[in-house]
């Protein structure tokens, strides 16, 4: 009779709670379930990343003395039962899954041993600690949570005062891209034998995947993830702040960290990522706006998304505040089927890499989905399917709350809706586009324009109660009946052509 540990595919850290609960090595199992990944049309590189990282982690555990079983099976329960019987497991320890659906799956498994869940230690705030912070608050805005985190962990603080006298440096971190940007190239890795084997498994298997499987440049081990972190701190963090909202055709990563896939797999821990940025700030006198802007994404946004996901509960995924029901256009799955430069650039990039940075996701993809009235549930499912760093806890709050305002403001203080003017200011995507970013109606009118004003008009009554929207809504009064009718006609025509 013995204890066993089941390591899930996004818990690839030797200090994760279930492994750490065992003073000496005990039997460990990792499972590739082909049935589980057929729930969605996942990006092919997402499957390669997760399974290759799992196989590499299994080797690391074996080298550290753990008796490891690595199973590849149609489901989870069959190899679990065989392993439990073979090792006489009487207690199966699992670190609490990050995603609610996986918790529900485990609850349905009829296993011949006791289950013991250990609190998830891949985040800085536990679920209970977040609930204690959130309980009784009238508003759950990120800014308040972020300040609480800065104070709690004493990060970029001088006692109770934030360094520099400001909590954030957004004003300095929203610069449009200059004409000649020279960002550092991303760190890329060659696929080793294990990764090549996984690529063949995905390519030849019965999987309905999305996107290109090769070239595959992602890291798949903790050592490689640490190299990406070091590369970011050395070459990208100093200039990360000013242009973190910029978008440039042909420059897909700019100064972004590319760390989210490794954080979400457990190959990196948020505390060590923050510590690396703090050390660089102290020793190299890096710009505070860049360091603070990056730390806010880890200590603020990432922790906030995870906490809200579990705090808001299982019904959150059904919210649809604006009652949007339009189906997802085909071009979301096939980028060459849209003539909008901005969407084609971003969607093609995702097809090739599984990646887009946060402003591409928010202000191109989610923005378009919001103003075009696309079904929030279809959009969230697409985001979850195509991004290499996507998980249930990441995408529900990010897409439904931040991107689509489907929760009616539980998360964001206003809808992040914008016309082509924003895209033209923050990118060079409009250059050479078939549409004119200045036109609202007509043959060359940019869809971001007529959808934007149509969105404001049809939801004016609801939006008027959002304090930050009142000024922009007044612009609707300047529209003539003729132009208003033309916008409505243009929207209807677009739906007819793209349904």
C-alpha positions in Angstrom: 0.0 0.0 0.0 1.5 3.3 -1.0 0.9 6.9 -2.1 0.9 7.9 -5.7 1.0 11.3 -7.5 -0.8 12.2 -10.7 1.0 15.1 -12.4 -1.3 17.0 -14.8 -0.1 18.5 -18.0 0.0 22.1 -16.8 1.7 21.3 -13.5 5.2 20.6 -14.7 7.2 21.8 -11.8 9.1 19.7 -9.3 8.0 21.9 -6.5 4.3 21.6 -7.3 2.2 20.8 -4.2 1.5 17.2 -4.8 5.1 16.2 -5.4 6.3 18.4 -2.5 3.8 16.7 -0.2 5.8 13.5 -0.5 9.1 13.5 1.6 10.6 10.7 -0.5 9.9 9.8 -4.2 6.7 7.8 -4.7 5.1 6.4 -7.9 4.1 9.2 -10.4 2.0 9.0 -13.4 1.5 11.4 -16.4 -1.1 10.7 -19.0 -1.7 11.9 -22.6 -5.4 11.5 -23.2 -6.3 11.7 -26.9 -10.0 11.8 -26.0 -9.5 14.9 -23.9 -7.8 17.0 -26.6 -10.6 16.2 -29.1 -13.0 18.5 -27.2 -11.8 21.5 -29.3 -10.0 22.1 -32.5 -6.7 23.0 -30.8 -3.8 24.6 -32.4 -1.4 21.8 -33.5 1.5 23.5 -31.8 -0.4 23.6 -28.5 -0.6 19.8 -28.5 3.0 19.6 -29.4 4.0 22.0 -26.7 2.0 20.3 -23.9 2.9 16.7 -24.8 6.5 17.4 -25.4 6.8 19.3 -22.2 5.1 16.5 -20.3 7.5 13.9 -21.8 10.5 16.0 -21.0 9.3 16.5 -17.5 8.8 12.8 -17.0 12.4 12.3 -17.9 13.4 15.0 -15.4 11.4 13.3 -12.6 13.0 10.0 -13.4 16.5 11.5 -13.3 15.6 12.9 -9.8 14.7 9.5 -8.6 10.9 9.3 -9.0 9.4 6.1 -10.3 7.5 7.5 -13.3 4.8 5.9 -15.5 4.1 7.8 -18.7 0.8 6.7 -20.4 -0.6 7.5 -23.8 -4.2 6.4 -24.0 -7.6 7.3 -25.3 -8.8 8.3 -21.8 -7.5 9.0 -18.3 -9.3 6.4 -16.3 -7.9 3.2 -18.0 -4.2 3.9 -17.4 -5.0 5.3 -13.9 -6.7 2.1 -12.9 -3.9 -0.1 -14.3 -1.3 2.0 -12.5 -3.1 2.1 -9.2 -3.4 -1.7 -9.3 0.2 -2.3 -10.3 1.6 -0.1 -7.6 -1.0 -0.9 -4.9 -1.8 2.8 -4.6 -4.1 3.5 -1.6 -4.0 7.3 -1.8 -3.8 9.3 -5.1 -2.5 12.9 -4.6 -3.2 15.5 -7.1 -2.5 19.2 -7.1 -5.8 21.1 -7.5 -6.4 21.6 -11.2 -6.4 25.2 -12.4 -9.4 24.6 -14.7 -12.9 23.8 -13.5 -13.7 21.3 -16.2 -10.8 19.1 -15.2 -11.8 19.2 -11.6 -15.3 18.1 -12.7 -13.7 15.3 -14.8 -11.7 14.0 -11.9 -14.9 13.9 -9.7 -16.5 11.5 -12.2 -13.6 9.0 -12.2 -14.4 5.9 -10.3 -11.0 5.0 -8.9 -10.2 2.2 -6.4 -8.3 4.5 -4.0 -8.7 7.6 -2.0 -8.1 11.0 -3.6 -6.3 13.8 -1.9 -6.1 17.3 -3.4 -3.3 19.7 -2.6 -3.8 23.4 -2.9 -2.5 24.8 -6.2 0.8 26.6 -5.6 1.4 27.8 -9.1 0.0 31.2 -8.2 0.8 33.9 -5.6 -2.7 34.2 -4.4 -4.6 31.1 -3.3 -8.3 30.8 -4.2 -9.2 31.4 -0.5 -7.0 34.4 -0.3 -8.5 36.0 -3.4 -12.0 35.2 -2.1 -11.1 36.9 1.2 -10.0 40.0 -0.7 -13.1 40.1 -3.0 -15.8 39.3 -0.5 -18.1 42.2 0.3 -16.5 44.6 -2.3 -18.8 46.7 -4.5 -16.3 46.5 -7.3 -13.6 44.0 -8.3 -11.5 46.2 -10.5 -8.0 45.1 -11.3 -6.4 48.3 -10.1 -7.6 47.7 -6.5 -6.4 44.1 -6.6 -3.1 45.0 -8.1 -2.4 47.6 -5.4 -3.3 45.1 -2.7 -0.8 42.6 -4.3 2.0 45.2 -4.4 1.4 46.0 -0.7 1.0 42.4 0.4 4.2 41.2 -1.3 6.1 44.5 -1.0 6.9 44.7 -4.7 8.1 48.1 -6.0 7.1 49.6 -2.8 8.7 52.0 -0.3 6.7 51.0 2.7 3.1 52.0 1.8 4.2 54.2 -1.0 4.7 52.9 -4.6 8.2 53.6 -6.0 8.1 56.6 -8.2 5.0 57.8 -6.5 2.6 56.2 -9.0 0.9 52.8 -9.0 1.1 52.5 -12.8 2.8 54.1 -15.7 0.1 53.5 -18.4 0.6 57.1 -19.8 4.2 56.3 -20.6 3.4 52.8 -21.9 1.0 53.5 -24.7 3.2 55.0 -27.4 2.4 54.3 -31.0 5.2 52.6 -33.0 7.7 54.9 -34.7 8.6 54.3 -38.3 11.8 52.3 -37.8 11.5 49.9 -34.9 14.3 47.4 -34.2 13.1 44.9 -31.6 15.3 42.0 -30.6 14.5 38.7 -32.3 12.7 36.1 -30.2 14.6 33.2 -28.7 13.9 30.1 -30.7 14.6 26.4 -30.1 15.2 23.5 -32.5 12.9 20.5 -32.0 14.8 17.6 -30.4 13.9 13.9 -30.8 11.2 14.0 -28.3 9.5 17.0 -29.8 9.9 15.6 -33.3 8.2 12.4 -32.2 5.3 14.4 -30.7 5.0 16.4 -34.0 4.6 13.1 -35.9 2.1 11.8 -33.3 0.0 15.0 -33.8 0.5 15.0 -37.6 -0.5 11.4 -38.1 -3.1 11.1 -35.4 -6.8 11.5 -35.7 -6.9 15.0 -34.4 -8.8 17.9 -36.0 -6.2 20.6 -35.3 -5.8 24.2 -36.3 -2.9 26.1 -37.7 0.6 25.1 -38.8 2.4 22.4 -36.9 5.9 23.5 -38.1 8.2 25.3 -37.8 7.9 24.7 -34.1 10.2 27.1 -32.1 8.8 26.9 -28.5 10.8 25.7 -25.5 9.6 22.5 -23.9 11.7 22.2 -20.8 12.2 24.3 -17.6 15.8 24.9 -18.7 14.6 26.4 -22.0 11.9 28.4 -20.2 14.6 29.9 -18.0 16.5 30.9 -21.1 13.5 32.7 -22.4 13.1 34.5 -19.1 16.8 35.5 -19.2 16.6 36.6 -22.8 13.6 38.8 -21.9 15.2 40.4 -18.9 18.4 41.1 -20.9 17.2 42.2 -24.2 13.4 43.0 -24.1 12.4 44.3 -20.7 14.3 47.6 -21.0 12.1 48.7 -23.9 9.1 46.7 -23.0 7.1 49.6 -21.5 6.8 52.3 -24.1 5.6 50.0 -27.0 3.8 47.3 -25.2 0.5 48.4 -26.9 2.1 48.8 -30.4 1.3 46.6 -33.4 3.7 46.3 -36.4 3.3 44.2 -39.5 6.2 41.8 -39.7 7.2 42.4 -36.0 5.1 39.8 -34.2 6.7 39.8 -30.8 8.2 43.3 -30.4 9.5 43.5 -26.8 6.9 41.1 -25.3 8.2 38.4 -22.9 6.7 35.3 -24.6 6.6 33.8 -21.1 2.9 33.0 -20.8 3.1 29.5 -22.2 5.8 28.5 -19.7 4.0 30.1 -16.8 0.8 28.4 -17.6 2.5 25.0 -18.0 4.2 25.4 -14.6 7.7 25.5 -16.2 8.1 28.9 -14.6 6.7 30.2 -11.3 5.4 33.8 -11.2 7.5 34.6 -8.2 10.7 33.8 -9.9 9.7 35.8 -13.0 8.9 38.9 -10.8 12.1 38.4 -8.9 14.2 38.4 -12.1 12.6 41.7 -13.1 13.2 43.2 -9.7 16.9 42.2 -9.7 17.4 43.7 -13.1 15.6 46.9 -12.0 17.9 47.2 -9.0 21.2 46.2 -10.6 20.8 47.7 -14.0 18.6 50.8 -13.3 16.0 49.8 -15.8 13.2 52.2 -16.6 10.5 52.0 -13.9 7.7 52.2 -16.4 8.9 49.1 -18.2 9.5 47.1 -15.0 6.2 48.1 -13.5 4.3 47.5 -16.7 5.6 44.0 -16.9 5.2 43.1 -13.2 1.6 44.4 -13.4 0.9 41.7 -16.1 2.2 38.9 -13.8 1.3 40.1 -10.2 -1.8 42.0 -11.3 -3.5 40.7 -14.4 -2.5 37.0 -14.3 -3.3 36.6 -10.6 -6.5 38.6 -11.1 -7.7 36.4 -13.9 -7.2 33.2 -12.0 -8.8 34.6 -8.8 -11.9 35.9 -10.6 -12.3 32.7 -12.6 -12.8 30.7 -9.4 -14.6 33.5 -7.5 -17.3 34.2 -10.1 -18.2 30.5 -10.4 -19.3 28.1 -13.2 -22.2 30.2 -14.6 -19.8 32.9 -15.6 -19.2 31.3 -19.0 -22.8 31.8 -20.0 -23.0 35.5 -19.6 -24.0 37.5 -22.7 -24.7 41.1 -21.5 -25.4 42.5 -25.0 -27.3 39.4 -26.2 -24.9 39.1 -29.1 -25.6 36.0 -31.3 -23.8 36.5 -34.6 -21.8 33.3 -35.6 -18.0 33.4 -35.8 -17.0 34.4 -39.4 -15.1 31.7 -41.3 -12.0 33.9 -41.6 -11.3 33.4 -37.9 -10.3 29.9 -38.9 -8.9 30.8 -42.4 -7.1 34.2 -42.3 -6.8 34.5 -46.1 -10.6 34.9 -46.3 -10.6 38.5 -44.9 -9.4 41.5 -46.7 -9.0 43.5 -43.5 -5.2 44.0 -43.1 -5.2 44.1 -39.3 -7.3 40.9 -38.9 -5.4 39.1 -41.7 -2.0 39.9 -40.1 -3.0 38.8 -36.7 -4.9 35.7 -37.7 -2.2 34.6 -40.0 0.3 35.0 -37.2 -1.8 32.9 -34.9 -2.1 30.2 -37.6 1.7 30.0 -37.9 2.7 30.4 -34.2 -0.3 30.1 -31.9 0.7 33.5 -30.5 -0.5 37.1 -30.5 0.3 39.7 -27.9 -2.3 41.1 -25.5 -3.2 44.2 -27.6 -3.6 42.2 -30.8 -6.0 39.9 -28.8 -7.9 42.7 -27.1 -8.0 45.6 -29.6 -8.1 43.6 -32.9 -9.7 40.3 -32.3 -11.9 40.9 -29.2 -12.7 44.4 -30.3 -13.9 43.2 -33.6 -15.9 40.4 -32.1 -17.6 42.8 -29.6 -18.6 45.5 -32.1 -19.7 43.0 -34.7 -22.0 41.3 -32.2 -20.4 37.9 -32.3 -21.6 35.2 -29.9 -19.4 35.5 -26.7 -19.4 31.7 -26.3 -18.3 31.1 -29.8 -15.5 33.7 -29.5 -14.3 32.3 -26.2 -14.2 28.8 -27.6 -12.1 30.0 -30.5 -9.7 31.9 -28.3 -9.3 28.8 -26.1 -8.7 26.6 -29.2 -6.1 28.6 -31.1 -3.8 30.1 -28.5 -0.8 28.2 -27.3 -1.1 29.6 -23.8 -4.9 29.1 -23.5 -6.6 27.4 -20.6 -10.1 27.6 -19.3 -9.1 29.9 -16.3 -7.2 32.2 -18.7 -9.8 32.6 -21.4 -13.1 32.9 -19.7 -12.4 36.0 -17.8 -10.0 37.5 -20.4 -12.4 37.0 -23.3 -15.9 37.2 -21.8 -15.1 39.9 -19.2 -12.3 42.0 -20.5 -12.7 41.5 -24.3 -16.4 41.3 -24.8 -17.9 42.9 -21.7 -20.3 39.9 -21.6 -20.4 40.0 -17.8 -21.9 43.5 -17.9 -18.9 45.1 -16.0 -18.0 42.7 -13.3 -14.4 42.9 -14.5 -14.0 45.9 -16.8 -15.1 49.5 -16.1 -16.2 49.9 -19.7 -16.4 48.0 -23.0 -13.1 48.0 -24.9 -14.7 49.0 -28.2 -12.8 51.1 -30.7 -13.0 52.2 -34.3 -10.3 52.1 -37.0 -8.8 55.3 -35.6 -7.3 53.3 -32.7 -5.8 50.7 -35.0 -4.3 53.3 -37.3 -2.8 55.2 -34.3 -1.3 52.1 -32.6 -0.2 50.1 -35.7 0.8 50.2 -39.3 -1.8 47.7 -40.3 -3.9 50.2 -42.2 -1.2 50.8 -44.7 -2.1 49.2 -48.0 -5.4 47.9 -46.7 -8.4 47.6 -49.0 -10.4 49.7 -46.6 -10.0 53.4 -45.6 -9.7 53.9 -41.8 -11.2 57.4 -42.2 -14.5 56.2 -43.9 -17.6 55.1 -42.0 -19.7 54.3 -45.0 -19.1 53.5 -48.6 -17.3 50.9 -50.6 -14.0 51.4 -48.8 -15.4 52.0 -45.4 -13.5 50.1 -42.7 -15.7 47.5 -41.0 -14.2 48.6 -37.6 -15.8 52.0 -38.3 -19.4 51.1 -39.3 -19.5 48.3 -36.7 -18.3 50.6 -34.0 -20.9 53.3 -34.5 -23.6 50.6 -35.0 -22.6 49.0 -31.7 -22.8 52.3 -29.9 -26.2 53.2 -31.4 -27.9 49.9 -30.8 -26.7 49.6 -27.2 -27.0 53.3 -26.4 -29.5 53.0 -23.6 -27.4 50.4 -21.8 -24.1 52.1 -22.5 -25.4 55.4 -21.2 -25.2 53.9 -17.7 -21.5 53.3 -18.1 -19.9 56.5 -16.8 -16.9 56.3 -19.1 -19.1 56.1 -22.2 -21.2 59.2 -21.9 -18.9 61.5 -23.9 -18.4 59.2 -26.9 -22.2 58.5 -27.0 -22.9 62.2 -27.6 -21.1 61.9 -31.0 -24.1 59.9 -32.2 -26.2 63.0 -32.0 -24.1 64.5 -34.8 -25.0 61.8 -37.3 -27.6 62.6 -39.9 -30.5 60.2 -40.4 -29.1 59.4 -43.8 -25.7 58.4 -42.4 -27.3 56.4 -39.6 -29.3 54.5 -42.2 -26.2 54.0 -44.4 -24.3 52.5 -41.4 -27.1 50.1 -40.7 -27.3 49.0 -44.3 -23.5 48.5 -44.4 -23.6 46.3 -41.4 -26.5 44.2 -42.8 -24.6 43.9 -46.1 -21.4 42.7 -44.3 -23.4 40.1 -42.3 -24.9 38.8 -45.6 -21.5 38.5 -47.2 -19.7 36.9 -44.3 -22.3 34.6 -42.8 
